[in-house]
């Protein structure tokens, strides 16, 4: 699953994933609500999470997902190269 509010980036990222892993199914979400609907509907193994999302931040959403879906691996993606974000992402 990709959780990203920027539609062009989300589509580009999905296209790249599918070009490398053509048998992979990629579910998309633009926000936390869509992400939880996807998690409830599909067996998700891996989530690529944007840090900055409308409404709930990607870090808060990561905590909520890990609390409800412990086996899901989450990779935090962001264009912000800040030590604070790296440390917060590692804690989540």
Secondary structure as GFF3:
##gff-version 3
##sequence-region A 1 92
A	DSSP	beta_strand	2	3	.	.	.	ID=ss1
A	DSSP	alpha_helix	7	20	.	.	.	ID=ss2
A	DSSP	beta_strand	28	29	.	.	.	ID=ss3
A	DSSP	alpha_helix	32	41	.	.	.	ID=ss4
A	DSSP	beta_strand	46	50	.	.	.	ID=ss5
A	DSSP	alpha_helix	58	68	.	.	.	ID=ss6
A	DSSP	beta_strand	73	77	.	.	.	ID=ss7
A	DSSP	alpha_helix	83	91	.	.	.	ID=ss8
###
